Amino acid sequence: MKAGADTVVLPDARSRTNDFIALAKPRLNFLVVVSALAGYLMAGGDTSNTVRLLLMLAGTALVASGASAFNQVIERGPDSLMERTRLRPVPDGRLLPSEALVFAAAMSLGGLLILGIGVNLLSAAVACATLLTYALVYTPLKRRSSFSTVVGAVPGALPPVIGWAAASGSLSSGAWVLFGIVFLWQLPHFLAIAWIYRADYARAGFPMLPVVEPDGRSTGRQALLYCAALLPVSLAPTLVGLTGTGYFAAALVLSLLFLGLTVQFARTRAVPDARRLFFGSIVYLPILWIVMIAGRV
């Protein structure tokens, strides 16, 4: 039924539910949960303890959802200026900032309680550090410096550490090897996104590297530098005794292919090559986790 001029149209329950789901960014946070699972399995976590494993995954997912929601509340102003984000629930006015803030707090607190009570305090502490650095350090820094991309890679690299802590109750060298892989992987990934949407970021006042240096040479150089650094770090699980030689060979091939995409982007700085790098990065990490888990010693 079409609403008349004086009709007040109330949002239906399904629409509001979808808006709250959008706040949690489930597609983006799926990779967060997969990374936490990889950390748990690589640390030798007990897969027969299904309850503990599910609590770890649920707690990680809820904290990641809360962090995403806090980000959208804080950035609702610039989000409204970007074509890519202007239809998000808060900048579009479908959800009030106060509603989104309550949702973010509930998700975050619920996730931390699940980890702290149902898993262990160390996993909750790492998850809390992830939340705080993402919402209170990285998100405000995005409006101030292009270095925010590097800072944001820190909380982004902590999910496998959450899984490792949940499995072992400690943070040994293996946890930091996994952290290093995800940290370095993120930077070519995010620089490709920043290059594709550089006009959007400029419109919203985000001083991303492609906005600050619009010729793209620094963007390409940095993407290449971090991807080149990823190559030896991706082989480190074998060097520290976590995996066998099968993983080493597969990781070498995957990382060289990823590096090839980065070289092409750095050379041309063309949007199609940035998109190939972006999609290649999305494929790279899940496959790396699969071969790493399969090759675990």
Number of C-alpha atoms within 10 A of each C-alpha: 3 6 8 8 6 6 8 8 9 6 9 8 9 8 11 14 11 12 17 19 14 16 25 26 16 17 9 12 18 13 16 22 24 21 27 26 28 25 28 27 20 27 25 15 20 13 13 8 9 10 12 20 22 15 19 30 24 18 29 30 25 24 30 31 29 29 27 23 29 27 20 26 22 17 19 20 14 19 23 18 18 19 14 12 18 17 15 18 23 27 22 14 13 15 16 13 19 11 12 22 18 14 19 27 17 16 21 27 17 18 26 27 16 23 29 20 11 18 23 19 18 20 28 26 16 22 27 21 14 22 24 15 18 24 22 14 15 22 22 15 19 19 17 13 15 17 14 20 20 15 18 23 22 21 23 21 24 27 31 29 30 32 31 30 29 32 25 18 16 14 17 13 11 19 22 16 20 25 24 20 23 23 21 24 26 25 23 29 21 19 23 29 17 20 24 20 17 21 17 20 24 16 14 18 16 21 20 24 24 25 22 16 12 14 12 20 16 15 25 24 17 18 26 24 17 18 26 19 15 25 21 15 21 25 21 20 27 21 14 11 12 19 21 16 16 15 24 20 13 17 26 16 13 20 24 16 14 25 24 16 24 31 21 17 26 22 15 14 20 14 15 12 20 26 18 17 27 22 14 18 22 15 13 17 19 15 14 19 20 13 17 25 18 14 19 19 14
